[in-house]
Amino acid sequence: MVDPYDRNTATLPGIKEAKKLGRKPLFSKAMTAAQRKARQRREQDSRIMDSDFHMWTESDCMRILTTKKFEAFQKFAWMQLGNLKGYQ
């Protein structure tokens, strides 16, 4: 019998090691789906605040239009969304 906590018997010849399933951790430990999404939102918010509105992507414009804290940028988001879609 193999004891998974014993370093000497954990890998015996002829016995396959169990593969770890799921995403590989980006940092020291794995993040949950909610943590990954929160990180994505933080990065997108900082990209919106730091870049010129001509650099915004369609995803950035949709985030601005659906988030109350970016209410001041909505006019610029509509203009950039029109440019991206070819309406202007």
Rosetta constraint file for C-alpha pairs under 8 A:
AtomPair CA 2 CA 9 HARMONIC 5.84 0.50
AtomPair CA 2 CA 10 HARMONIC 5.99 0.50
AtomPair CA 2 CA 12 HARMONIC 7.82 0.50
AtomPair CA 3 CA 9 HARMONIC 6.28 0.50
AtomPair CA 3 CA 10 HARMONIC 5.99 0.50
AtomPair CA 4 CA 9 HARMONIC 7.52 0.50
AtomPair CA 4 CA 10 HARMONIC 5.15 0.50
AtomPair CA 5 CA 10 HARMONIC 7.00 0.50
AtomPair CA 6 CA 10 HARMONIC 5.81 0.50
AtomPair CA 7 CA 11 HARMONIC 7.81 0.50
AtomPair CA 11 CA 15 HARMONIC 6.88 0.50
AtomPair CA 11 CA 16 HARMONIC 7.81 0.50
AtomPair CA 11 CA 17 HARMONIC 6.97 0.50
AtomPair CA 23 CA 30 HARMONIC 7.45 0.50
AtomPair CA 24 CA 30 HARMONIC 6.72 0.50
AtomPair CA 25 CA 29 HARMONIC 5.40 0.50
AtomPair CA 25 CA 30 HARMONIC 4.15 0.50
AtomPair CA 25 CA 31 HARMONIC 6.68 0.50
AtomPair CA 26 CA 30 HARMONIC 6.81 0.50
AtomPair CA 26 CA 31 HARMONIC 7.83 0.50
AtomPair CA 31 CA 35 HARMONIC 5.79 0.50
AtomPair CA 31 CA 36 HARMONIC 6.25 0.50
AtomPair CA 32 CA 36 HARMONIC 6.29 0.50
AtomPair CA 33 CA 37 HARMONIC 6.22 0.50
AtomPair CA 34 CA 38 HARMONIC 6.11 0.50
AtomPair CA 35 CA 39 HARMONIC 6.14 0.50
AtomPair CA 36 CA 40 HARMONIC 6.21 0.50
AtomPair CA 37 CA 41 HARMONIC 6.22 0.50
AtomPair CA 38 CA 42 HARMONIC 6.22 0.50
AtomPair CA 39 CA 43 HARMONIC 6.21 0.50
AtomPair CA 40 CA 44 HARMONIC 6.12 0.50
AtomPair CA 41 CA 45 HARMONIC 6.01 0.50
AtomPair CA 42 CA 46 HARMONIC 6.22 0.50
AtomPair CA 43 CA 47 HARMONIC 6.14 0.50
AtomPair CA 44 CA 48 HARMONIC 6.15 0.50
AtomPair CA 44 CA 60 HARMONIC 6.97 0.50
AtomPair CA 45 CA 49 HARMONIC 6.24 0.50
AtomPair CA 46 CA 50 HARMONIC 5.98 0.50
AtomPair CA 47 CA 51 HARMONIC 5.91 0.50
AtomPair CA 48 CA 52 HARMONIC 7.78 0.50
AtomPair CA 48 CA 53 HARMONIC 7.66 0.50
AtomPair CA 48 CA 56 HARMONIC 6.90 0.50
AtomPair CA 48 CA 60 HARMONIC 6.74 0.50
AtomPair CA 51 CA 55 HARMONIC 6.42 0.50
AtomPair CA 51 CA 56 HARMONIC 7.43 0.50
AtomPair CA 52 CA 56 HARMONIC 7.22 0.50
AtomPair CA 53 CA 76 HARMONIC 6.46 0.50
AtomPair CA 53 CA 77 HARMONIC 7.15 0.50
AtomPair CA 53 CA 80 HARMONIC 6.83 0.50
AtomPair CA 54 CA 80 HARMONIC 6.29 0.50
AtomPair CA 56 CA 60 HARMONIC 5.62 0.50
AtomPair CA 56 CA 61 HARMONIC 6.52 0.50
AtomPair CA 56 CA 77 HARMONIC 7.99 0.50
AtomPair CA 56 CA 80 HARMONIC 7.16 0.50
AtomPair CA 57 CA 61 HARMONIC 6.34 0.50
AtomPair CA 57 CA 84 HARMONIC 7.97 0.50
AtomPair CA 58 CA 62 HARMONIC 6.24 0.50
AtomPair CA 58 CA 81 HARMONIC 6.22 0.50
AtomPair CA 58 CA 84 HARMONIC 7.11 0.50
AtomPair CA 59 CA 63 HARMONIC 6.21 0.50
AtomPair CA 60 CA 64 HARMONIC 6.29 0.50
AtomPair CA 61 CA 65 HARMONIC 6.24 0.50
AtomPair CA 61 CA 77 HARMONIC 4.90 0.50
AtomPair CA 61 CA 78 HARMONIC 7.27 0.50
AtomPair CA 61 CA 80 HARMONIC 7.30 0.50
AtomPair CA 61 CA 81 HARMONIC 6.38 0.50
AtomPair CA 62 CA 66 HARMONIC 6.20 0.50
AtomPair CA 62 CA 77 HARMONIC 7.74 0.50
AtomPair CA 63 CA 67 HARMONIC 6.00 0.50
AtomPair CA 64 CA 68 HARMONIC 7.78 0.50
AtomPair CA 64 CA 70 HARMONIC 5.34 0.50
AtomPair CA 64 CA 71 HARMONIC 7.17 0.50
AtomPair CA 64 CA 73 HARMONIC 6.84 0.50
AtomPair CA 64 CA 74 HARMONIC 6.24 0.50
AtomPair CA 64 CA 77 HARMONIC 6.68 0.50
AtomPair CA 65 CA 70 HARMONIC 7.40 0.50
AtomPair CA 65 CA 71 HARMONIC 7.35 0.50
AtomPair CA 65 CA 74 HARMONIC 5.74 0.50
AtomPair CA 65 CA 77 HARMONIC 7.02 0.50
AtomPair CA 67 CA 71 HARMONIC 7.10 0.50
AtomPair CA 70 CA 74 HARMONIC 6.80 0.50
AtomPair CA 73 CA 77 HARMONIC 6.20 0.50
AtomPair CA 74 CA 78 HARMONIC 6.20 0.50
AtomPair CA 75 CA 79 HARMONIC 6.37 0.50
AtomPair CA 76 CA 80 HARMONIC 6.14 0.50
AtomPair CA 77 CA 81 HARMONIC 5.95 0.50
AtomPair CA 78 CA 82 HARMONIC 6.10 0.50
AtomPair CA 79 CA 83 HARMONIC 6.33 0.50
AtomPair CA 80 CA 84 HARMONIC 6.11 0.50
AtomPair CA 81 CA 85 HARMONIC 6.12 0.50
AtomPair CA 82 CA 86 HARMONIC 5.96 0.50
AtomPair CA 82 CA 87 HARMONIC 4.98 0.50
AtomPair CA 82 CA 88 HARMONIC 5.91 0.50
AtomPair CA 83 CA 87 HARMONIC 6.04 0.50
AtomPair CA 83 CA 88 HARMONIC 5.48 0.50
